[in-house]
Amino acid sequence: MTTHPATSPRLWAIVPAAGSGRRMGADIPKQYLSLAGRTVLEHSLAALDSITGLVGIVVAITSGDSRWSGLNLNLRTPVTTAPGGAERADSVANALTQLSQQAAPEDWVLVHDAARPCVRTNDLQLLIAQLSDDPVGGLLAIPVRDTMKQADAELHCVATLDRARLWHALTPQMFRFGLLRDALTAAQAAGVNVTDEASAMEHAGHRPRLIEGHADNIKITRPEDLALAEFYLTQQGRK
């Protein structure tokens, strides 16, 4: 009887890009704002495209998105789109459903915010390397450095939290395809509001690993973030 070596897990990426970016106060969604000569989304996709062995990227966009077709991506990684949802979790779930025709349960899925254009290539490589043998997966994050306060409803401080075990969650977040799909499905069925993939995995009883990244992996949320992001891209030689 002839035995064949097991197929190595493949690596996919999902980018939820259906948000409106209300806090930016702009006329267009923040992922399409101009940043150093390109859109925020183009920078984010270019960062993912630097990953060796990435099989494909699925971008979840809003129905009727007229700006997507005007992007000049020029990527080596194949890119497809999936319907965006009302919430981030819905967009990711739709992209996972589309990938289910190609991805195996043990494959890896990197989920990255469309509005995080400054993620470093070496952080992406570190995340993938550190999690390659993990049964579940994990996420880029940075330890909390500031003193953290807990507030009441009237915005009075009621406690000072121990920051020793507190981390800022970043993206990408990288999980096994089958586990992530099941975790998001279970969270949605239970009516649990998950703000990232790690929280869905936690709800399902998993314990995602934290991989320390860099603080310049900022999320474009407010107008002043664009200038900071351009500075970071310049520092990284990506402008």
Secondary structure, DSSP 8 states (H G I E B T S, - for coil): ----------EEEEEE-----GGGT-SS-GGGSEETTEEHHHHHHHHHHTSTTEEEEEEEE-TT-SSGGG-----SS-EEEEE--SSHHHHHHHHHHHHTTT--TTSEEEE--TT-TT--HHHHHHHHHHHTT-SSEEEEEEE--S-EEEE-TTS-EEEEE-GGG-EEEEEEEEEEHHHHHHHHHHHHHTT---SSHHHHHHHTT---EEEE--TT-----STHHHHHHHHHHHHTT--
